[in-house]
Amino acid sequence: MGRRSERLSRQGILACDLAGEGDVIQVVSRAFDVLRCFEGHEARLGNLEISNRCGLPRSTVSRLTHTLTRMGQLVYLPRDQKYRIGPSAVAMSTSMMRGLQLRNLIRLRLQEVAEQLPGTVGFVIPDRFHLVYLEVGRAANALGLSSTAGSRIAMASTAAGHAYSAALDPEVGDALLAEMEREIPDGAKLLRPRLEHNRRFLREHGYVVACGLWSPHINGLAVPLWSPQYQTFVVVTIGLLAAMFDEKRLHREVAPKLLELSAAIGSMLEGTDGELFGAQNKPLPVAAHNNKIIKTEERNELEAGARRPRPPRSVRARDGRR
């Protein structure tokens, strides 16, 4: 393992990298910014729309879309004069998701809890300042939330995002917040005043709540889970109507069910052979001195399996050990 990989493995993404002062290759980062603009396989975007979404000059976007089209990551539609996700990008995602019978089991568990409460329950992964739904369970009478697999939600205004940011090592979380302040200051204003409280509450209870942030009509609760293979956190989250579930009811009735669901998903992930997020996924280790977190867009699979598997721990661990 090279020196750079060792640094990433040991302490996650470095603060200087988060600040834009590290050895990040900008053209690669920008290419992924372009691809992130396409939410859903059917999305069609022109260069101007992409430029507006990712904040890059139109000339830069034009060069990137041309290159990505030549690579098969995008497809150009002459009639619309727009682009859509290409076969190579689809093949890449399909390759990463192959053999995921486990996702069906996770979806069933999400659906079971969604119908009990009722609400919308999701299993999400981080992607820079957003999180992406891998699986969703929704009660038939759940109102106000229409997320599907592949939907993106903002980190700053959701329970899932607050749980993820609170779970990060403080240095890494602070650096992520600093980058957010530069690029999406309105989001940072939502997250910053709640971050320390979320960290304390997560250490004590194993989950985070966010009431009325995404919508005044929606309250949310989320539990982060550590993924050794991808060296980041995934999150189990639920959104419910605020009129039915105030904050007290979230703590009293929803939290026990979601903690139980998260433990079950963690156990399911343990039994896989690296098919989803590693063979030894475990519930959140909430140690304040956790130094194994890296920024989402730079998670490094080269370190997958570099550590000897260890047994899972309690969601509400307090002893600071992994």
Secondary structure as UniProt FT lines:
FT   HELIX           3..11
FT   HELIX           15..18
FT   TURN            19..20
FT   HELIX           26..36
FT   TURN            41..42
FT   HELIX           47..54
FT   HELIX           58..70
FT   TURN            71..72
FT   STRAND          74..77
FT   TURN            78..81
FT   STRAND          82..85
FT   HELIX           87..97
FT   TURN            98..99
FT   HELIX           101..116
FT   TURN            117..118
FT   STRAND          120..127
FT   TURN            128..129
FT   STRAND          130..138
FT   TURN            140..141
FT   TURN            149..150
FT   STRAND          152..154
FT   TURN            156..157
FT   HELIX           159..167
FT   HELIX           170..183
FT   HELIX           185..205
FT   STRAND          208..211
FT   TURN            216..217
FT   STRAND          218..227
FT   TURN            228..231
FT   STRAND          232..241
FT   TURN            242..244
FT   HELIX           247..249
FT   HELIX           250..254
FT   HELIX           255..270
FT   TURN            279..280
FT   STRAND          282..283
FT   TURN            288..289
FT   HELIX           296..298
FT   HELIX           301..303
FT   TURN            304..305
FT   TURN            315..316
//
